[in-house]
Amino acid sequence: MASGGNNPDRPRQPQNLKGLLKFAMDATKSEDAPQSSNIEPMDEERRRFLEDALKSLTVDVVQEIEKAMRTLLEGAEEDKPEAIEIIIDFVQDIDAANDFLKVGGSSIIQPGLESPNTAVCTGILRLIAELTQNNPYCQQRLLEANVLPKLIEFLSGEAPVASQAMHAVSCMVRNHEPCLAAFIDMGGLECMLGCIQTDNEKLRIKSSFLMSNLCTEFTAVRDEFIKLNAVERVAASVRPAKEYDAKLETALSTLCVLTESPEAVRRCQDANLKLKSKLESVLKLNNGKDECQEQIEYSNTLLKRCFANDNGGTDR
């Protein structure tokens, strides 16, 4: 969930006139002159003026959300992306996110995901991510709304939709085991492996991040990836290059996560993968290049973990 209303360093926003006055005084006290502590009470006329001004500026969040929802369900196609942005702005606050679903917000999710309008579809995916990030209530509600199958379907789609879908998946399954279990049951891990090997850089990075997070938190998930031949598939995509290569770096990073497991180490030692010679080539080609420092570090880590006792110098 975006930081919105949850930043501990940000003063809580005032909810009434008394709160507003205190907020204003706290915010400006550092600018007050020493003698300004003797402030006279506000007269009744000025108080009424301030109350009227506040009423004119007050936004009924639920009313605005419902208005935006009507636009998405019944409005003109060109107005829908802006309606989604309005909702996203509001639901960055966790309470507003929960209220959104309580007033029937899930009714716009499936139609939005089915929309042929890419701007609408990606907007709804962003909305799902905002609703579910670190929010168990929304994670569970959207799991019950059967959103995950469509998100998984999008992972093999076009670039902008696929990368936004992976972000939405990541927000749904992290820190909520029911969503993660459902994602695994639906074949989500296999889809992630495909995403890690894609040429779509944004999708690859988001997939690698989620895989690393899940493998670190759940050894059972890491072991499941290994059973799906993740080591073999990722090692096969390791192609040494003379310059920085984002896809190579992702592959090496993924192998470092997997080789926290002895079984993954054993699989890396398979001579058919030629992994040792590939890692040595990465070091030779990238030595001294600052932009390749992480690929060098990952390669050194893998060599030490998997081939420290190998005296043969090359893959056997």
C-alpha positions in Angstrom: 0.0 0.0 0.0 1.4 3.4 -0.9 2.4 5.5 2.0 -0.6 7.8 1.6 -2.0 8.2 5.1 0.4 5.8 6.9 3.6 7.7 7.0 4.6 8.0 10.7 6.6 11.1 10.0 3.6 12.9 8.5 1.2 14.7 10.9 -2.3 13.1 11.0 -4.6 15.1 8.8 -7.3 17.0 10.7 -10.8 15.6 10.7 -12.7 18.6 12.2 -12.4 22.3 13.0 -10.7 21.7 16.3 -8.2 19.4 14.7 -7.6 21.9 11.9 -6.8 24.7 14.3 -4.4 22.5 16.2 -2.8 21.3 13.0 -2.3 24.9 11.8 -0.8 26.0 15.0 1.6 23.1 15.2 2.6 23.6 11.6 3.4 27.3 12.0 4.6 27.6 15.6 8.3 27.5 14.4 7.6 30.7 12.4 5.9 32.6 15.2 7.6 35.5 16.9 8.4 35.1 20.6 5.5 37.3 21.6 3.0 35.4 19.4 2.0 33.0 22.2 -0.5 35.6 23.5 -3.0 35.0 20.7 -6.5 36.2 21.3 -9.4 33.8 20.9 -11.0 33.7 17.4 -14.1 35.8 17.3 -17.4 34.2 16.3 -17.6 35.8 12.8 -14.2 34.5 11.8 -15.0 31.1 13.2 -18.2 30.9 11.1 -16.2 32.0 8.0 -13.6 29.3 8.6 -16.3 26.6 9.2 -18.1 27.6 5.9 -14.8 27.5 4.0 -14.0 24.0 5.4 -17.4 22.7 4.4 -17.0 23.9 0.9 -13.6 22.1 0.7 -14.7 18.9 2.3 -14.6 15.8 0.0 -17.0 13.0 0.6 -14.7 10.1 -0.3 -17.3 7.4 -0.6 -19.4 9.7 -2.8 -16.5 10.5 -5.1 -15.6 6.8 -5.3 -19.1 5.8 -6.2 -19.2 8.5 -8.9 -16.0 7.2 -10.4 -17.4 3.7 -10.3 -20.5 4.7 -12.2 -18.2 6.2 -14.9 -16.4 2.9 -15.2 -19.6 0.9 -15.5 -21.7 3.2 -17.6 -19.6 6.2 -18.8 -17.9 7.0 -22.0 -14.8 5.0 -22.8 -12.5 8.0 -22.9 -13.5 9.0 -19.3 -12.7 5.7 -17.7 -8.9 6.0 -17.3 -9.4 9.3 -15.4 -12.0 7.7 -13.2 -9.5 4.9 -12.3 -6.9 7.5 -11.4 -9.4 9.2 -9.0 -10.1 5.9 -7.3 -6.4 5.1 -7.0 -5.7 8.5 -5.4 -8.3 7.8 -2.7 -7.4 4.1 -2.0 -3.8 4.9 -1.2 -5.2 5.3 2.3 -5.8 1.9 3.8 -9.2 2.8 5.3 -10.4 4.2 2.0 -9.2 1.0 0.3 -11.3 -1.1 2.6 -14.3 1.2 2.2 -14.0 1.0 -1.6 -14.5 -2.8 -1.5 -17.2 -2.5 1.2 -19.3 -0.3 -1.1 -19.0 -2.8 -3.9 -15.8 -1.7 -5.6 -15.0 -5.2 -6.7 -17.8 -4.9 -9.3 -15.6 -2.8 -11.5 -12.6 -5.1 -11.3 -13.5 -7.9 -13.6 -15.1 -5.7 -16.3 -12.0 -3.5 -16.2 -9.7 -6.5 -16.6 -11.8 -7.7 -19.6 -11.7 -4.2 -21.3 -10.0 -4.1 -24.7 -8.8 -0.6 -23.8 -5.2 -1.1 -22.6 -5.3 2.1 -20.5 -8.4 0.8 -18.6 -6.9 -2.7 -18.2 -3.5 -1.5 -16.9 -5.3 1.1 -14.7 -7.3 -1.6 -13.0 -4.2 -3.7 -12.5 -2.6 -0.7 -10.8 -5.7 -0.3 -8.7 -5.5 -4.0 -7.6 -1.9 -3.4 -6.6 -2.8 -0.3 -4.5 -5.7 -2.1 -2.8 -3.8 -5.2 -1.9 -0.3 -4.1 -1.0 0.2 -4.9 2.7 -3.6 -5.0 3.2 -4.9 -8.5 4.3 -8.6 -7.4 4.1 -8.3 -6.4 0.4 -6.1 -9.3 -0.4 -8.7 -11.8 0.9 -11.6 -10.0 -0.7 -10.0 -10.0 -4.2 -9.0 -13.6 -3.8 -12.6 -14.4 -3.1 -13.5 -12.3 -6.2 -11.4 -14.8 -8.3 -9.1 -12.1 -9.6 -5.9 -14.2 -9.6 -6.7 -16.4 -12.7 -7.0 -13.4 -14.9 -3.7 -11.9 -13.5 -1.9 -15.2 -14.3 -3.3 -15.2 -17.8 -2.0 -11.7 -18.4 1.6 -12.7 -17.4 2.1 -14.2 -20.9 0.5 -11.2 -22.6 1.8 -8.0 -24.1 4.5 -6.0 -22.4 2.7 -3.2 -20.6 -0.2 -5.4 -19.4 2.1 -8.3 -18.3 4.4 -6.2 -16.2 1.5 -4.4 -14.4 -0.1 -7.9 -13.9 3.1 -9.1 -12.2 3.1 -6.1 -9.9 -0.5 -6.8 -9.0 0.3 -10.5 -8.4 3.2 -9.5 -6.2 1.0 -7.2 -4.1 -1.7 -9.9 -3.7 0.5 -12.9 -2.7 3.2 -11.3 -0.5 2.4 -11.5 3.2 -0.8 -13.3 2.6 -0.5 -17.1 2.5 -4.0 -17.9 1.3 -3.3 -15.8 -1.9 0.1 -17.4 -2.3 -1.3 -20.9 -1.9 -4.0 -20.2 -4.5 -1.4 -18.7 -6.9 0.7 -21.9 -6.6 -2.3 -24.1 -7.2 -3.1 -22.2 -10.3 0.4 -22.8 -11.8 1.7 -19.4 -10.9 5.2 -20.5 -10.2 5.6 -22.0 -13.7 4.4 -18.7 -15.2 6.9 -16.8 -13.1 9.8 -18.9 -14.4 8.7 -18.0 -17.9 8.6 -14.3 -16.9 12.1 -14.4 -15.5 13.4 -15.6 -18.9 11.5 -13.0 -21.0 13.0 -10.1 -22.9 10.5 -7.8 -21.3 12.9 -6.1 -18.8 10.2 -4.7 -16.5 8.4 -8.0 -16.3 11.7 -9.9 -15.7 12.8 -7.6 -12.9 9.4 -7.7 -11.1 9.3 -11.5 -11.5 12.8 -11.9 -10.1 12.0 -9.7 -7.2 8.9 -11.6 -6.3 10.7 -15.0 -6.7 13.6 -13.8 -4.5 11.1 -12.6 -1.9 9.1 -15.8 -1.8 12.1 -18.2 -1.8 13.7 -16.3 1.0 10.5 -16.3 3.1 9.3 -19.8 2.3 11.8 -22.7 1.8 8.9 -24.8 0.5 8.4 -22.3 -2.4 12.1 -22.4 -3.2 12.0 -26.2 -3.2 9.0 -26.1 -5.5 10.8 -23.9 -8.0 13.7 -26.3 -7.9 11.3 -29.2 -8.6 10.1 -27.3 -11.6 13.7 -27.4 -13.0 14.2 -23.7 -12.3 18.0 -24.2 -11.9 18.3 -25.9 -15.3 16.1 -23.4 -17.1 17.8 -20.3 -15.6 21.3 -21.7 -16.0 20.6 -22.4 -19.7 19.8 -18.7 -20.1 23.2 -17.6 -18.7 25.1 -16.1 -21.7 28.4 -14.3 -20.9 28.6 -10.9 -22.4 31.4 -8.3 -22.8 29.3 -5.5 -21.3 26.5 -5.1 -18.7 23.6 -7.3 -19.5 20.4 -6.9 -17.5 19.1 -10.3 -18.5 22.4 -12.0 -17.4 22.3 -10.2 -14.1 18.8 -11.4 -13.4 19.7 -15.0 -14.2 22.8 -14.9 -11.9 20.8 -13.3 -9.1 18.1 -15.9 -9.4 20.6 -18.7 -9.2 22.1 -17.2 -6.1 18.7 -17.3 -4.5 18.1 -20.9 -5.5 21.5 -22.2 -4.4 20.7 -21.5 -0.8 19.4 -25.0 -1.2 21.9 -28.0 -1.4 19.7 -29.6 -4.0 20.1 -26.5 -6.3 23.8 -26.6 -5.7 23.9 -30.2 -6.8 21.9 -29.4 -9.9 24.2 -26.5 -10.8 27.1 -29.0 -10.9 25.6 -31.0 -13.8 28.2 -30.9 -16.5 25.6 -30.6 -19.2 24.8 -27.1 -18.0 28.4 -25.9 -18.4 27.7 -23.4 -15.7 31.2 -23.3 -14.3 32.8 -22.3 -17.6 30.1 -19.7 -18.1 30.7 -18.1 -14.8 34.4 -18.0 -15.4 33.8 -16.4 -18.8 31.6 -13.7 -17.1 34.5 -12.9 -14.7 37.0 -12.8 -17.5 34.9 -10.6 -19.8 33.7 -8.2 -17.2 36.8 -7.8 -14.9 37.4 -4.2 -13.9 34.1 -2.9 -15.3 32.3 -1.0 -12.6 28.9 -1.3 -14.4 29.3 -5.1 -14.2 30.1 -5.3 -10.5 27.0 -7.2 -9.5 27.3 -9.8 -12.2 30.9 -10.3 -11.1 29.8 -10.7 -7.4 27.0 -13.1 -8.3 29.4 -15.2 -10.4 32.0 -15.4 -7.6 29.3 -16.4 -5.2 28.1 -19.2 -7.4 31.6 -20.4 -8.1 32.3 -20.7 -4.4 29.1 -22.4 -3.6 28.9 -24.8 -6.4 32.5 -25.5 -7.5 34.8 -24.7 -4.6 35.8 -28.4 -4.4 36.2 -28.8 -8.1 39.9 -29.0 -9.0 39.2 -29.7 -12.6 39.3 -26.1 -13.9 36.5 -26.8 -16.4 33.2 -28.5 -16.5 33.6 -32.2 -16.4 
